[in-house]
Amino acid sequence: MRTTLLEIFDALLAAYGPRFWWPAETPFEVCVGAILTQNTNWGNVEKAIVNLKREGLLSPEGLRDIPIERLAELIRPAGYFNVKSGRLKDFIGWLFSEHKGSLEGMFSGDWRELRVDLLKVRGIGPETCDSILLYAGHKPSFVVDSYTKRLFSRLGLISSTASYDEVRALFMENLPAEVALYNEYHALIVQHCKERCRTKPLCRECFLRVRCE
């Protein structure tokens, strides 16, 4: 399985090149983006982040001190702004109560224990949690999304009904625990599913079709 996964990675990388993901200036911006990107596209998230930067609020202290109603207005482009403002506030509240508002402190311990703790924060599901760990904390925690399930179920490597943890285990148990590899692999999967392995796949154009069931 390891060889198969690495061969697929090499094929994706040869086709698309490095993706340079996650696009953010700071680890905290990654955390905010991971929460805002739930149920929306990245273009909308970027607009919301620009609003926060313009107001000088893209910091733990800034998001802690801003009234939640004003925060909701600023992140409106990301959609579900009332829900997401609450989720941001919950994350920030947890960050201050558990780690004195410090991401460095948050990431300083065992990342597996941190993952358990993060998943207890309201609004932080597995995909958001693993995105924060991998892209903000540079921890070897593979990120799974709907694209991952789509591609690898079509390739016959997982069941179409596999759970998040089952899909994640496919990568975590068969690939070396390398942050750079996990980072690039997830980004390449997203790119491939946007370009070729769509809901209605463009199979004739797909260089992985010889592997596909």
N, C-alpha and C positions, 0 to 999 in steps of 0.2 A: 504493500500500500504506500509506503514511504516513497518508493521509486515512482509510482504512478502520480502521486501528488506533486512531486518535484518536476516531473516531466510536463505536467499541465502548467505548473508555474513558469517553467522555462518557455513554453509555447506562448503563454500570455505575455510574458515580458518581451519576447522577441517581436510580437505583433504590436504592442502598444508603448513599449518603453517605460521608464520610470514615471510614476504618477505624481510624485512629490506631495503626497497627502499625509497629514492633514494641513490645509492652508490656514495657518494662524501665526500670530506674532509671539504669543506667549502660551505657556501651559494652561493658564487660567482661561484664556480665550478658547482653547480647545474644550475645556469643561463646559463653558457656557454654550458653545456651539453644539456640543453633543446633546445637551438638553433641548436646545431650540430646534434642532433638526428633526425631532420626533414628528412624524406625520406631515412633513413638508419637504420641499426641495431646497438644495443648498443656496440657490440664488436668493430665496426669501430670507434665509438665515443671515446671509451677508448683509442684507439691508438693515436687519435688526441690529447686527453687531456694529455697523457704521453709526447707527443712531446712538448706541451706548458709548462708543468712542468719542463721538462729537460732544457728548455731554460730560465726558471725563469720568464715566461711571464703570468702566470695564476693569474693576478690581473687586476683591472681596469686600473691602470697606465701602466702596461705592454702591454695590448692590445690597449690602446690609442696611445702609442708611437711607436709601431712596424709598419713599412711600410706594407701596405695592401698586397703587392705582397709576402712578406716574411710570413705574416700570412697565406695566401692561401697555400703556400708550406707546412707549418707545419700542417695544418688541412686537408691536402689532403686525408688521410685515411677515413675521414668522408663522402667523396663524395660531389659533387656540391661545391667544395672548393672555387671557385671564387664567387659564389653566397653567400655562408655562411660567407666568410670573410667580405663581404660587410654588411651582416646582423649583424655580431658581431660588426663591426665598428659603424653601426647605433645605436645599443643598447648602446654601450659605449659612443658615442657622446651625446645621450639623457641623460644617467646617469650623465654625467658631467655637462651638461647644466641645468638640472632640479634638481639634487640632489648632486652637487659638487663631483661626483664620489663615493658617499657613499651608499652602500646597506642599512646600518642601517638607514640613512636618508630616503631612498626610502620607506622602510617598516614602517616608524614611523607613518604615517598618516592613514587615513581611507582606508582599502584595496579595497573597492568597487570603490572609486575614482581612486586609483592607477590602478585598472584593466582597467578602461576607458582610462586612459593615456597610459598605456602599449600597448593597442590594436591600438593606433595611430602610434606606432613605426613601421617603415617598416620592414617586415619580422617576426613580432610577431603576429601570429594568435592566436585564442582562446585556442587551446591545449597547445601551448608553453607558453602563458600568464598564464594559470591556473597552469601549472607545476611549473613555477617560483613562483607564489603566494603560492602554497601549500607546495612544497618541499624545497624552499629556504627561503620563508618568514613565513612559518608556519601559513598561513591564511586559513580559512575554505572555500576554493573554489574548488569544485569537478572537477577533470580532466576527460575529455571524449576523447576517441580515437576510431579507427575503431573496436577494439576488444569490446568495450563497446556497440557499436551499434549492432554488430553481435550477441553477447550473449543475450542482452535484447530484441532484436526484435525476436529472436528465442524463447525466453521465453514468448513472447506475451505481454510484458509490454510497448513496444513502437512500433511505425510503422517503417518498414524497410527504409522508406524515411524521418524519423524524422531529423530535423536540429540539429546542435550541441547544440544550446540553449535549444531546447526541451528535448534532452536527459539529459543535465545537470540539467534542472529543475526537472526532475524525482527524482534525488537524493537530490538536494538542498532543495526541498519543502517537502520531506518526511522523511529525516534523520536528526538526531540532528547535529548541526553545530560543529562537533568535528574533529579537524585536524587529530588526530591519526586514527579515523575511515575512513575518506576520503582517507588518505594515504594508509592504508592497503587494503581498498576495491578496489581501482584502481589497485594496484599491483597484487592482487589476480585475478582480472578479466583478466589481461594480462596473468598470469600464466595458468589459465584455458583454455584460447583460444589458447595458444601455445600447450598445452598438449592434450586437448580433443575437445573443440569447435572450430575446425579448419575450414578452408574454406570448406574442405570435412570432416564433423564432425565424430568423433568416438563415436557415440551415445550409442553403447552397453556398453562402458566403463564409461559413464557419470553418475555421481550420481545425476545430476539435471534433468535427462531425464523424471522423473515423472511430472516435472513442464513444460516440453517443449511442444510447439505446433507443 
